[in-house]
Every structure is written in C-alpha cells, then in structure tokens.
Amino acid sequence: MTNTSKTFQTVKLPSKADYLAPDGSEIRLLPNVLGGGLAHCTLPSTRTSLAVRHKTVEEIWYFMEGAGEVWRQMGSEESTARVQGGDCLTIPLGCHFQFRNTGDGPLCFIIATMPRWPGASEAVRVADHWNSHEDT
C-alpha cells in the first residue's frame, strides 16, 4: 500500500519493473530522499549486464537472492566478487562495473544511490569485462 502523505513515503515493491537500467537490468523504484534513493534491481538467470561507470553517484548494493559475480575496476585496481543473498558491496564514483547472474533464478539486490539517481545519462558505457547480452 502506498502512503499518500507528502512527508512520509511508504511503498510496496512493484511487481513489474519501472524501467530497464542503462546496464540492462530491471529496476523497481523505492523511496528517495534529498540525499539519496533506493531501488530494487533484478537480473534474470543467465544474463550479463552491460559494463558502465557513473558520472556523479556512488552506490551500495545489498544482495537478497540469487547468485552472481560483480566485476569492478578503478584505475589499476580490479576485483571480481562472487555474490549471493546476504552479501553487500560498494560501487565507488567513477568505478567501471559489470555484473552477471550465475544462478538458476533471478539475481535480486537493493541499490542505495547517493546522491539520488539523476537519470539514464548518468551511466557511461565502458568496455565489457564479460560478453554481455546486448538485447536486454
């Protein structure tokens, strides 16, 4: 149930994606405040996102279900993390990143974005670490 107050936000996770992110993942919007916002992200089984970097935001990802891998690169530092429900990681400002679903079900996680997500032009396409599914 959605709260109609102008002060407080209370929302239920939408059953359908609000939009596809620039990396190809499904985004369901959650509340935003002045300093940042939340979103629920889903990457279907066997899918790989497009590699991108953000121009002005940084993120914290909390994985709720599924299994996958997240590649991150900042300058000469590079890392690939295996993730599953209960794992949490950061996407620093300017970091190149890409993620893929290695499980049988959806890979689902919550994204905290600081500051608020400004729109699709925020994400800049970079070279893929893994072959991505361009049709997402």
Sine and cosine of phi, psi and omega as CSV:
sin_phi,cos_phi,sin_psi,cos_psi,sin_omega,cos_omega
0.00,0.00,0.68,-0.74,0.00,-1.00
-0.99,-0.11,0.75,-0.67,0.04,-1.00
-0.99,0.17,0.69,-0.72,-0.03,-1.00
-1.00,-0.10,0.10,1.00,0.04,-1.00
-0.90,0.44,0.57,-0.82,0.08,-1.00
-0.99,0.13,-0.23,0.97,-0.03,-1.00
-0.99,-0.11,-0.69,0.72,-0.10,-0.99
-0.94,-0.33,0.59,-0.81,0.06,-1.00
-0.90,-0.43,0.78,-0.63,0.09,-1.00
-0.68,-0.73,0.87,-0.49,-0.05,-1.00
-0.73,-0.69,0.39,-0.92,0.12,-0.99
-0.97,-0.26,0.60,-0.80,0.01,-1.00
-0.85,0.53,0.84,-0.55,0.01,-1.00
-0.89,0.46,0.58,-0.81,0.00,-1.00
-0.97,0.26,-0.46,0.89,0.02,-1.00
-0.91,-0.42,0.49,-0.87,0.02,-1.00
-0.89,0.45,0.62,-0.79,0.09,-1.00
-0.96,0.26,-0.56,0.83,0.03,-1.00
-0.19,-0.98,0.19,-0.98,0.14,-0.99
-1.00,-0.05,0.74,-0.67,0.05,-1.00
-0.93,0.37,0.30,-0.95,0.06,-1.00
-0.83,0.55,-0.40,0.92,0.02,-1.00
-1.00,0.05,-0.07,1.00,0.05,-1.00
0.99,-0.16,-0.07,1.00,0.01,-1.00
-0.99,0.14,0.34,-0.94,0.00,-1.00
-1.00,0.06,0.78,-0.62,-0.02,-1.00
-0.91,-0.42,0.76,-0.65,0.13,-0.99
-0.90,-0.43,0.84,-0.54,-0.10,-1.00
-0.97,0.25,0.65,-0.76,0.11,-0.99
-0.85,-0.53,0.00,-1.00,-0.10,-1.00
-0.86,0.50,0.46,-0.89,0.11,-0.99
-0.85,-0.53,0.50,-0.87,0.15,-0.99
-0.78,-0.62,0.06,-1.00,-0.08,-1.00
-0.81,0.58,-0.67,0.75,-0.10,-1.00
-1.00,0.04,-0.18,0.98,-0.04,-1.00
0.05,-1.00,-0.13,-0.99,-0.02,-1.00
-0.42,-0.91,0.17,-0.98,0.03,-1.00
-0.85,-0.52,0.52,-0.85,0.11,-0.99
-0.53,-0.84,0.41,-0.91,0.09,-1.00
-0.96,-0.27,0.77,-0.64,-0.05,-1.00
-0.89,-0.45,0.67,-0.75,0.07,-1.00
-0.78,-0.63,0.74,-0.67,0.15,-0.99
-0.86,-0.51,0.91,-0.42,-0.05,-1.00
-0.87,0.49,0.34,-0.94,0.01,-1.00
-0.79,0.61,0.64,-0.77,0.04,-1.00
0.94,0.35,0.07,1.00,-0.04,-1.00
-1.00,0.01,0.45,-0.90,0.10,-0.99
-0.78,-0.62,0.74,-0.67,0.00,-1.00
-0.95,0.30,0.15,-0.99,0.20,-0.98
-0.99,0.12,0.52,-0.85,0.04,-1.00
-0.99,0.15,0.71,-0.70,0.00,-1.00
-0.59,-0.81,0.12,-0.99,0.22,-0.98
-0.68,-0.74,0.43,-0.90,0.02,-1.00
-0.99,-0.17,0.56,-0.83,-0.03,-1.00
-1.00,0.08,-0.58,0.82,-0.14,-0.99
-0.70,-0.71,-0.13,0.99,-0.06,-1.00
-0.89,-0.45,0.40,-0.92,0.20,-0.98
-0.83,-0.55,0.33,-0.94,-0.12,-0.99
-0.67,-0.74,0.40,-0.92,0.20,-0.98
-0.85,-0.53,0.77,-0.64,0.00,-1.00
-0.93,-0.38,0.76,-0.65,0.09,-1.00
-0.88,-0.47,0.90,-0.44,-0.06,-1.00
-0.99,0.11,0.76,-0.65,-0.05,-1.00
-0.97,-0.24,-0.60,0.80,-0.01,-1.00
-0.39,-0.92,0.34,-0.94,0.02,-1.00
1.00,-0.08,-0.09,-1.00,0.02,-1.00
-0.62,-0.78,0.62,-0.78,-0.01,-1.00
-0.22,-0.98,-0.19,-0.98,0.05,-1.00
-0.69,-0.73,0.57,-0.82,0.06,-1.00
-0.81,-0.59,0.84,-0.54,0.07,-1.00
-0.99,-0.16,0.72,-0.70,0.05,-1.00
-0.72,-0.70,0.60,-0.80,0.05,-1.00
-0.59,-0.81,0.76,-0.64,0.11,-0.99
-0.77,-0.64,0.95,-0.31,-0.03,-1.00
0.87,0.49,-0.82,-0.58,-0.01,-1.00
-1.00,0.03,-0.12,0.99,0.02,-1.00
-1.00,0.05,0.77,-0.63,-0.06,-1.00
-0.63,-0.78,0.61,-0.80,-0.03,-1.00
-0.48,-0.88,0.57,-0.82,0.16,-0.99
-0.85,-0.53,0.85,-0.53,-0.02,-1.00
-0.94,-0.33,0.73,-0.68,0.18,-0.98
-0.99,0.13,0.71,-0.70,-0.07,-1.00
-0.76,-0.65,0.45,-0.89,0.09,-1.00
-0.39,-0.92,0.05,-1.00,0.00,-1.00
-0.76,0.65,0.76,-0.65,0.01,-1.00
0.98,-0.18,-0.22,0.98,0.02,-1.00
-1.00,0.05,0.46,-0.89,-0.02,-1.00
-0.62,-0.78,0.63,-0.78,0.02,-1.00
-0.52,-0.86,0.18,-0.98,0.00,-1.00
-0.90,-0.43,0.49,-0.87,0.13,-0.99
-0.87,-0.49,1.00,-0.08,-0.03,-1.00
-0.91,0.40,0.37,-0.93,0.05,-1.00
-0.82,0.58,0.79,-0.61,0.04,-1.00
1.00,0.10,-0.09,1.00,-0.01,-1.00
-0.93,0.37,0.73,-0.69,0.15,-0.99
-0.99,0.17,0.71,-0.70,0.00,-1.00
-0.51,-0.86,0.39,-0.92,0.05,-1.00
-0.42,-0.91,0.52,-0.85,0.01,-1.00
-0.66,-0.75,0.40,-0.92,0.00,-1.00
-0.59,-0.81,0.48,-0.88,0.02,-1.00
-1.00,-0.06,0.86,-0.51,0.01,-1.00
-0.95,-0.30,0.07,1.00,-0.04,-1.00
-0.98,-0.19,-0.03,-1.00,0.00,-1.00
-1.00,0.07,-0.35,0.94,-0.01,-1.00
-0.90,-0.43,-0.09,-1.00,-0.01,-1.00
-0.92,0.39,0.52,-0.85,0.15,-0.99
-0.99,-0.11,0.90,-0.44,-0.10,-1.00
-0.84,-0.54,0.71,-0.71,0.04,-1.00
-0.47,-0.88,0.37,-0.93,0.05,-1.00
-0.99,-0.13,0.69,-0.72,0.02,-1.00
-0.91,-0.42,0.84,-0.53,0.18,-0.98
-0.99,-0.16,0.85,-0.53,-0.06,-1.00
-0.92,-0.39,0.78,-0.63,0.03,-1.00
-0.77,-0.63,0.80,-0.60,-0.27,0.96
-0.91,0.41,-0.24,-0.97,-0.01,-1.00
-0.83,0.55,0.50,-0.87,0.04,-1.00
-0.90,0.44,0.86,-0.50,-0.07,-1.00
-1.00,0.08,-0.23,0.97,0.00,-1.00
0.71,-0.71,0.10,-1.00,-0.12,-0.99
-0.85,0.53,-0.47,0.88,-0.01,-1.00
-0.94,0.34,-0.14,0.99,0.04,-1.00
-0.90,0.43,-0.58,0.82,-0.07,-1.00
-1.00,-0.01,0.79,-0.62,0.02,-1.00
-0.94,-0.33,0.80,-0.61,0.00,-1.00
-0.92,0.40,0.72,-0.69,0.08,-1.00
-0.80,-0.60,0.13,-0.99,-0.02,-1.00
-0.89,0.45,0.71,-0.70,0.02,-1.00
-0.92,0.39,0.60,-0.80,0.17,-0.99
-0.99,0.12,-0.69,0.72,0.08,-1.00
-0.92,-0.40,0.39,-0.92,0.15,-0.99
-0.87,0.48,0.79,-0.61,-0.02,-1.00
-0.98,-0.19,0.27,-0.96,0.08,-1.00
-1.00,-0.05,0.99,-0.14,-0.06,-1.00
-0.91,0.41,-0.26,0.97,-0.06,-1.00
-1.00,0.04,0.16,0.99,-0.02,-1.00
-0.97,0.25,0.00,0.00,0.00,0.00
